[in-house]
Amino acid sequence: MKQDYAENVTARIIAQLEQGTAPWQRPWKPGELLLPYNPTTGKKYRGMNTLWLHMQGYGDPRWMTYKQAAGEGAQVRKGEKGTHIVYWKFNEEKKVVDEHGRPILDPETGKQKTITVLLERPRSFTAVVFNAAQIDGLPSFDALPVRPEPERHMLAETILLNSGAKIQHDPGDRAFYRPISDSITLPARNQFPTADNYYATALHELGHWTGHPSRLARDLTHPFGSEGYAREELRAEIASLMLGERLNIGHDFGQHAAYVGSWIKILKEDPREIFRAAADAERISDYIMGFEHEKAQEVAVERQNEPMGLKTGRVPDQTVLHEPPENPMPSRTYLAVPYLEKNDAKARGAKWDKEAKAWYAPEGVDVALSGLDKWSTAHAHVVKAAVPEPVDRQFIAALKEAGLDIDKAHDGFSHPVADGKIHRVPTINDKAGATSGAYALHMDEQTPGGFIQNFKTGEIIHWKPEGKIGKLNAEERAQQVADAALQRKKRELQRMTEQSATAMAALILWSESTDATADNAYCKIKGIDDPAGLRVVPDHISYLGALHNIRIAKTAQEAKALRDANPDFRVFNKGDLLIPGWDIHGKLWTLQSVNPSFKSFMKGGRKHGLFTVAGTHDPQKALNELDSKSLLFMAEGYATAYTVSKLNGDAPVIVAFDSGNFNAVAKNLRWRFPHHFLLIAADNDHTASNKGNPNVGLVKAEEVAAQYGGGVVAPEFTVGDKGSDWNDLAKIKDIDTARQMFALQLTIAKATAKYIDDSKKPVKAEQDVRLPKDESTQLKTMAGNQSSPRPKRRGMDESL
């Protein structure tokens, strides 16, 4: 799993925790919560994938890959972006060959035989999935009926009874698990608002109960208020969410808001902790659901020979793929132990050889008597790992698997090209001339690798070849690290060189362009009466511009012909509007060309963190003048920002270009203006929810406002309106109506911005302060003036 993926996921989790909108922070009524599942396999997504997909904001819980959708006769809509998930493979299909490497065919089907083999070392993979709301041709979603109250309560009661947990009821208002006595204490049943609340609380404490050394063996020794205590509460809370969905009893966050500060601190310090917590929560949920039909003794016996929460499906003769030890010691008897059975092998005396990266039976251990013989490499069901295909052949296979069709590329290269550069190529069923795929391949000595992207499906693959890298001595290993670092520097230098070249071309074109006027086609449509700071593409380009590959086309057909003739050409259409992309220091890096039907940034240019300022001829001067102000305004596109400027007394508005750039621009603005309130004039795609889609512009704006201290100013539309931003609203209604609405939303946003910014200050100042030993006063304050007190869920008793 890539570190940047973990950091991106965790950043989103932290933002939601700060806003109180993380999945396990929200109350869910019985049957209301539907966690993601794959309708083609009928399986639910697990662990962090469950939370990550649920967080995307879709109302439909069905998710599948592009290929799975096509297999159902459906089609992912053009322009839809997939969501990345990470999963682990513990077994895989292998094609059967004879001793000479020739395929062995199945006499009945005529196809090459395959076998399922267990892996000694699990492998992580990234997949891209799409929500059913992004796919045309699927049947409408029919929610499963909610279990009747008697049925779901009987099921929950059965689980509690079968667990064998010692549960006692006291007249107080505390609910907790005490590890030292291995017992659960709950308030009396009649103290809970509903029976569902009672069972939700009881199962939450049963989640802590599973951490006992005789069960799932988590560390429960941390005192109340410590980070270790908060980590355990995070696992129990996520497990409660999962159990609430499985049993239809709903989920109540209860009194656990006191842990949010600690959770945020933990995740900021270790982005991978949420993945471990989600995996542990899944194990807790699986363990507890095991009591649905089984009593504790039966479950315990079964799970002594099975990794917690995982079913191996192992039968005595199931095939195991054995990778020979890398640097074996002759005196050791090496074993073929599948990853899912490593705990069993360890319990029987097997040891791990760090150098050889393999399990072995220590000298003096009787392999037969100890039971280690079942992992002997001499058994017929053990298959030695074959010598892998050459790296280039493996990469070609990976390209095909991702849907790229390099045979149809007509750019003069013999693909794949192992130069470390990005190459655009067609995908399967691409239109003529289209290049909807991209890849990069490098063959850097001992560390070959690649990158593959299918823009149609949204799939991104960080590829590594199969097979071991040869054993290196210390000197060779140091050289390998140095070579890899050098290659990274080379690629980074190449990227920076390309961006610098694009910046120079942008500067040349900008200097040769004329100021835009209200007569520009795009300005007319958007009502931009004074396009200050914008220019238009000239009729011709200078010789210097031509040397920087700038070309001016008079028609769309000519532009296409120029791009097809030379992919390196920077092609612009005569008369198009030019919007500059500046960095926080005032350097021009790129240009966005815009007409009524087209928007595009310069190829090879930088966009991350760049912006312009609407309502001014001099962006840097406008920024300097903002030093004396207290508010910053930011919007997505230029037309929206221009309208917001007009609605707000011609105040300058930052143009971030799109919601995906909000975070980077806001980060730079917060550095430049550390004490200003940030007001984001967000797009409001109010029809998105009708299609089951998330309101992306609003979601991104709220996330950034929560992260950097700000508020959101979003337009409101009536049913039937087709617009989504302030520019649309001003055209649909009128400028006065839009101004009145903006003033109202601005008042609310200012208050929200102040609240968020003030609430973030103590988090930074007090992030190392432990929670108080006695939380009762704090919890009562947070509970507010509730009409009827609710029993407190304490998690674990602090006395242990």
N, C-alpha and C positions, 0 to 999 in steps of 0.2 A: 504494500500500500504506500503510495507516494505521500511524502510529508506535506506537500502543498494541498493535496486532496483533504488530508486530515485537518489541516489548518483552516481551509475554506468551510468545511462542514462545521467545525467547532466554532468558528466566528459567527456562523448563522445561529447555532445553538445559544451562544452567549448573548447575541442580540435579542433572541426571543426570551431568554431568561430575564434579561433586563426589562423587557416589556411585559413580562408575565404571560407570555403566549406560547411557551414551550408545550408540547403535547401533554406532558404529565402535570403541568401547572394548571391546566384548564379543567373545569368540572364537566363531566359527561354524564348525561342521563342514561338510564338503562336502554341499551340498544342503539344509542345515538352514535357511538364511536364505531367506525369500521376501519380496521387496519388493513394495509395494502396486501394484495395477494395476486398471483399470476393465474388468470383464468384458463390458460392453455395447459398448465400442469396441475392446477387445482391446489397448489401449495402457497402458503403464506410466506411473505418475505420475513427474514429473521434478523434479530439483533439490531445493529445500527441502521441497516437497510430499511427496516420497518419504520423507524423514527424519521429517517431522512426523506423517504418517499411521502410519508404522511405530512411532513413539514412543507411540502411543495404547494399545499393549499387546494388541491383538487377535491371535489365532492365525491368523485367516483373512485372506489378503492382498487380498481383493476389496473394492472400494469403489465406490460409485455415488451419484448424486443421488436425491432422493425421486422425481422424475419418471421417471428411468431405471428405478428399482425397480418403479414402477407399470407402466411399459411392458413389464416382464418378467412381469407378472401377480403380482408380489410386493407386500408391504406393510410399510413401516417400522412397528415396534411402537410403540404409544402410550407416550409418556413418554421415548422414546429421544432423546438429544441428538446433533445432528450435529457434524461437525468442519469447521472453516473452512480452506479453502485459497485461495491467491491464484494466479491465472494471467494470462498476457498474451495478448491477441489481436493477431495480426499481419495478419489478414484477417477479413472479415465478409461476410455475405450482405446484399445490397441489393435491394430491390424495384425493378423497372424501370418507369419512367413516361415518357410522351412529353413534348414540349416545353411542353405546357400543364399538366403535372403529373398527367395522367390515367393510370391503370394500363394497362399493356400486357399483354394476356392471351396465354397459350400456347394456340394453336389446338387442340392435341391434348388438353390436360387441362382447359382452361377456367379455369385458375388464373393468378394474376398471375405473370409471369416474374420470376425472381431471377437475380442474377449474383454471383459471388464476386469481391470487390475486395481488393487489397492496400492496407494502410494506410501512410500516410507516417509516422504517429506511433502506436506501439503503445499499447494501452489496458489497464490492469490491472483485473481483475474479481475479486470474491470469490464463491466457490461453497461450498455446504455439502454434504458427502458423508457417507454412512453406511456403516459396515462391514457385510459380509454377515451377521455375527453379530447385528446389530440388526434384521434384516429377516426376516420370515416368508415362506415360499413359494419360496425359492430352493433349487436343488438343493444337496446337500452338496458340500463342496469336495474334489476329488480332486487331491492334490498331483502335480505333474509328476514323472516318474521321474528320478532322478539319473543323469547321464551316467556310463557306466562309466569307470574310471580311465584306461584307454588312450585312450579317446576324448577326455576332457577334457584330458588331458596333451598329446595331439597338437594339439588346438586351441590351447592356450596356447603350445606350441612354435612353431606356425605363425605366431601373432601376433608373437612375438619375432623370428622369422626375417624375416617380411615387413616389419617395422618398419625393418630395416636398422641398428638401433642397434648401436653398438660395445660388446660385452659381453665382459668378461674375468673369469676365475675365479682368485682367489688363495687360498693355503692359510690365510689369516687368518680372523677371524670377523666382518669388517666388510662391510656392504653399503651402497653409496652411489652417487650420480650426481655426476660432476665436470663442472660447466658449462664450465670453461676448455678441457677436451679433448673435451667432448661425448661422454663415455663412462661406462659403468656398470661398477662392480666388484662382484662377488658372491663369497661363499665357494664352495668346491667343493661340488658337488651332494651328495656323500656326507656332508656336515656337517649337512644338514637332516634332521629327524626323518622327514619324508615328502616325496614328490614334490610334493604339494599345497602344502606349506610353501615349497618352493623356488620354485614358480611364483608364489605369492602375493607373495613377497618381490621376485622379478624384476619383476613387473608393478607393484609399488609404486614401484620405482626407475624403471621406464619412465614412470610417471606424472610424476615429476620431469623426465624427459627431454623430455616434450612441452612443457615451459615454455621451451625454447630459442627464441631470436628467429626462427629459420627455421620454427618450428612454431606453437605457440599464444602465444608471446611473452609469458610472465609474467615478472615481475621476480625474477630469481634471484640478485641481487647482494648480498643481505643476509648478513652474517656469522652464523656459528653462535651461537646464544644470543640473537639479536635477535628483536624482535617480527615483523619481516618474514620471518625464517626460520620462525618458528612458524606464521605465516599460510600459508606454502607447505606446511608439513607437514600442516596441517589439510585443505587441498585434496587432497593426495595420499592422506591416510588415508581420507577419505570416498570418493574415487574408487576406492580399493582395495576398500572395502566393496561398491560397486556392481559392480566387475569380478568380485569373488569370487562374487557372486550370479549374474551373467550366465554365468559359466564353470563354475559348480558346484564351484569349488576351495576354497570357504570363505573365512574371513577370520581373521587372527591379528593382534591389536593389537601384539604383539611388545614392543619396548622403547620405545614412544613415550609412556609415562606421564609422562616427564620434561617433556613439552610442556603437560600439562594446566593447570598454573598459569598459563602464558602465555596459553593459549586463553581461560581464564576471565577474565583481566584484559582481553584484547582485546574480548571480547563484552560485558563490563560497560560498557566505554567506548563501544562502537559496536554497538548491538543488530542493525544490519542487516548486519554482517560475515558472520554465519553464512549469510545468504541469498546473498551474493556468493560465499562459499566453496562452497556447495552447487551453485550454478550453474556455477562453474568446474570443480568435480568432475565434473559431468555432461558438460561439454565434454571433459574429459580422458578420461572413460570412452568417450564416443562416438568420439573420435579414435583411441583404441587399438583399439576393436572394429572400426574401419574396416579394420584389417589382417587381419581374419579371412579375407577373400577377395582383398584387394588388396595389391600391393607398395607400398613407400614412394613410388616415383616416380609411380605412378598416383594415389595418394591426394593427393600434393602438388599435382599438376596440377589435379585436380578441385577442391581446396579453395582454390586461388588465386582462384576466381571465386565462392566460397561462404563466408558467415560461418561461423566455426568452430563446429561442433556443431549447426548449424541447416541445414535444407534448405528452400530457398525454393519449390521447385516451379514456378519462373517459366518461362514460355514467352514468346516475343517478343510475342504479342498478348494476354497476360493483363491483365485490367482492373486499373487502379490508380485509387484514389480520391484525387483531388488537392484539397487545401484551399488556396484562393488565399492568397497572402501577405497578412499583416495590414497591413503598411506598406511596400509595394514601392517600390523605386527604379527609375525608368524606364530607366536605362542598363543594367540587368542582365537576363539571360535566365534566367528561373526554370524549374526542373525539377520533374517529378513523380517523386520518388525514394522507393520503398517503404523502410520502415525496414530490412528485411532485406538491402537492396542498398546501404545507405549507404556501407559500406566500399569497395565496388567503385567507386561514383561518386566518392568522395573520391580514390581512387587514380588516377582518370582526370582529376582536376583540378577537380572540383566543390568549391565553398566553401559554408559555412553562414552565412546572414544571420541574426544574432541578433535584429535588430529585426523583420524580416519573418517570422522563424521558418520559413525555407524554404531549400532548396538552390538554387544558381544557378551558371551558367557564367560565370567572370570575364571581364572585357573583354579581348579579345585572344586568347582561347582559341577555336580552331575547333571548333565543336560536332560537326560531322560527323567530322572527322579524329580527334578525341579519343575518340570513341565515346559522348559524352554525348547524342548525338541520340536514343538509344533511350529517354531519359527526357523527351523534349520534350513539353510540354503540348499540342502540336498533333496528336499521334497520336490515332487513333480510339479506342484502347483506354484513353485517359485520361478518366475521368469526373469532372466538376467536382462538388464537394460541394454538395448541395442545401441550400437555406435550411431550417434545422431547424424542426420543429413548435414551437408555443408551449410554454412550460415546463409549464403545467398539463396539456396533452395528453400530453407526454412522461412526466409523472409518473403519470398515469392508466394509461398503457401499462405502466410499470414495476410498478405495483401489480398489474395483471392478470398480468404475467409471473411475479410472485412468488407468485401464488395467492390474492391478496386480492380479495374481492368487495364493493366499496363500494356497489354498487347495492342490496344486501340489508341495508344498515345502517338501523336504525330508531331513531336517537337524536336526530332533529330537525335534524341538520346536512345541508348539501349538500356531500358529499365530492368531492374532497379540500378540506380547510380549511387555508389557508396562514397559520396563526397561530403556527407554531413549537412547538405543543403536541403531546403524544402523544394520538392518537385510536385507540380500539380499534374494530375493524370485523370482520365475518365473513370467513372464508376460503371458498374454493370447497368445496362439499359439507360445510360446517359444519352442526352440529345447530342446530335452531331456538333462537334466543336466544344462541347461543355467539358469542364474539368472539375468535377464535384468531389474529387479525392485528392489527398496530399500525403506525402510521406517524406521521411528523411532517414537515411541509413549511413552509419559510420562503422568502419572496420578498424577501430583503434587497438591494434595489437591484441592484448588479452581481454579487452572490454568492448566487443562489438555490441551494437544495440541500434534501436530505431524508433521512429515515431510514425504512426499511421492515423489518418483522420478521414472519415467519410462524412462530408458535409450534408449529405442527404439524410443519413440516419442519425447524425450527431455523435456517432461512435468515435472515441479517441482511445488509441492503444499505445502505451509505452512498452515497446517490445524488447524482449531479451531472448536470445537463442537457447534451445535446450542443450543439455550436455554440460559436463563440468569443464571449468577452466583448469588448465594444467597446474599441478602443484608448483608453487613458487618459493624460492628461498627469500630471506629477508631483503637482500639487495634487489632481487627481481620484483618483489612486492613494492618496494619503495619506488622503483622505476615505473611500475605500472601506475601507481598513484600520481606520480609526477606527469606521466604521459596523459593520463585522463584529465588532470587539471589543465595541462597545456591545451588539449583539444577543446575543453570548455572555454578557455580564454580566447582561443581562435574563433570559436563560434560566436562568442559574445562580441568580440571585436568586429566580426563580419556583420553582425546585426547592427552594431553601433555605426559602422561605416555606411551601411545601407540607409539607416535612418538619417545620418548626417548628409548623405547625398540627396536624399529626398527633401531634407530641410533646405538645402541649397537650391534645388529645383523650385521648391515652393516660394522661396524668396525672390528668385528670378521672375517667375510668373506673376507674383504679387506686385512686383515693381513695374511690370509692363502692362498691368491691368488698370482699367479706369474705374472710378468710383461708381457704385451702383446707384440707380435712381428708382423712384416709385414706379417707373414704366416697365421695369423688369417683369417678365412673365410670372415668376414665382412670387415676387412682391405684390403684384396685383391680386393674385389668388388669396394670399394670406393677409392682405390689408396692411402691408408694411409701407407706410407713407414716407418714412424717413429712414432708409437703410444705412444709418451711420456706421462707419467702420467696415462696410462690405464693398466688394468690387465685383466686376463681371469679367468673364473670360474674353480676351481680345480676339480680333479677327485673325491675327497672325502672331507668330512668335519669332523672336530674334534668333540670330545664328547661335548665340550663347545658350539660349533656351533649348534649341534643337540639339546642341551638344549634350545637354542634360536629359535627352530623350523625351522632351515635351513635344507633343503634337496636338494641333488644333483641328478638330473635325467640324464640318458645317452641318452634317446630318448624322442621325443615329446609325444609319447604314455605313457611312464612311468611318465612324468611330469603331464599329465592330470590325471592319476590314483592317483598320490600322492595328487593332489589338491582335487580330489573328496573324497579321504579317510579322509582328515582333512583340512577344509577351513582355519585353522590357520597356516598351513605349509607355509614357505617361500621357494618356489620351484624355483631352478635355473637349467639351462641346462649346462652340462659339456662342456667346451670350449667356451662358449659365452663370448663376450667382456663385460667388466664391466667399466662403466663410473661413476665417483664419483660425488655426489651432495654436494658442500660445501656452507656454509653461508659466509657472508662477514667477519666474524671473524676467519674463518679457521676451523670450526667444520664440520666433516663429518656427514650428516644426512641420506643419502639414497644412493642407487646404481641403476643405470639403466643398465639392461642387454639387450644386442643387438646381433642379428645374422642376416643373410641376409633376413629373412622373419618375424622377430619378434622384438618388443621393449617393455619393461615393466619396471616400477618402483616397488620398494618393497611395498607390501601391508601394509597399515597403516602408511606409512612413510610421511614425509614432502617433498613438492616439491616447494611450493610458495617461490620465491625469491632466490632459490638455483641455483648454476652455477658451472661450472668448467672452466679451461683455456686450450685451445688447443695450442700446440707448446711449452710445458714446462713440466718438471718433477716435479716442485714445484710450484703449483698455488699461494701460499702466497708470495713466493719470487718474482714471476713474478708481482704480484700486487704491491709489495713494489717498484720494479724497475720502475713501471709506474708512480711513483710520479714525476720523472724527465722528463716525457714525456708530450706532450700536447694533444694527441689523445687517445681515447679509442675505441676499435673495439668490436662489439658484433654480434653474429649470432645465428640462431636457433639450428640446430643440430651439433654434433661434426664433422662429415665429412665436412660439409660446412665451419665450423670454421677452420678446418685444412687446407683446400684448400685456404681460404682467408689468412691464415698465410703465406703459401708458395708464394702466389701472392704478398705479401707485405713485403718481406724480412725477413720472419720468425718472424714477430712481434706477440706477444701473442694476442689471440682473445678470448673474453668471450663467453662461450657456455651457452645460456639461456634455451636450450632443446626444446622449442617451442615458437611460437609467443605469445601464451597466457600468457607466463611468462616474456615477455619483460618488461612490466610495472613495475613489482615487482623488477626485477633485476636492471633495469635502476634507480629506486628510490634508491636502496642501493648503486649503483655506484655513483650516484650524491651526496649522503651523503659522501661517501669515497673520491671522487674526485670532489669537488665543482666547479673547474675552468677548467676541461678538456672538450674538444669537444667530443661528443659521435657519432661515425659513426656506423650505423647499416647495416650489410651486409644482406639485406633482401632476402627472397625467392620471386621469381616472377613467380607466376602461370599464365603465359601469355595466357593460353588457357581458363581460367575461364570465361572471358567475352563472349566467344563463346557459352558457356553453360548457360549464364545468371547468373553466380555465381560471387560473389565478389572475388577479388584478396586478400585473407585474410592476407597472410604474408606481402604484401606490405602495405596494409591498416594499420595493427597493427604497423608496423615499422614507418610509417609516423606519426601516432598519438603519439607514444612515443617520436619520434624526436622532434615533436612540443611541447610536454609537458615538456621535460627535457633539451631542447637545444641541437640539434644535426642534423645530416644529414643522408640520406639514400643512400647506395651504392648497387644498384640492377643490376643483369645481364640482358642483352637484348638478346632475341632469335629471330630467323627468323621463318616464317610460316612453320609449319611442325615439328619443334623441339619439343621433348617431355619433355625436362628437365624443372627445375624450380629454381635451385640454382646454386651457383658458382661451386660446385663440378660437377654438371651435365654439366655445360658449358665447363669446362676444359676437360671433356671426349668427349663431342660432337664435339667441335672444336679441340683445342690443348692448351697446357699450355701457349705458347707464346701469342696466340690470347687472351686468357682469361686474361693474365697479362696486355696486352695493354688496353683491355676494362676496367679492374679494375682501372688502373692508370687514365684513362679518367673520369670514374665515381667518383673516389676518389677526383679529382680536383673539380668537380662540387659539390660533397657532402661537401667538406671542406668549400667552399664558402657559401653553404646553411646553414651549421651548424653555421658559424660565424654570418650570417644574423639573423637566428632564435634566437641565444643566445643573441645577442645584442638587438634585438627587444623585448626580454622578460624582460630585465633589467628595462627599464623605466616603464613597466607595474607594476612591483613590487614596484618601488620607488614612482610612481605617482598614485597608485590605489585609493587614497583618494582625488585626485585633481578633481574638477568639470570641466566639459567642459566649454570653454570660453563663455562669454555672447554673443559675436558676432562670429558666426561660419563661416562667409563668406570667410575670408582669408584662414581658414583651409580647407574648402570644395574646394576652387579653387586650392589649392595646391594638394589635393588628386585627383582632377579631371585630373591633368596633362595637357599636351598640346593636348587637343582634338581639332580636326579640326572644329567641329561645337558645340557650347555651348548647353547644355541641361538644360531645366528648373529645378530649384531646388525644391525638395519636402521638405518642412520645417516641415511637420507634423502639429503641432498646433502653432498658433501665440503666441510669448512669452509674448505679452501684455495681453493675456487672455481677 
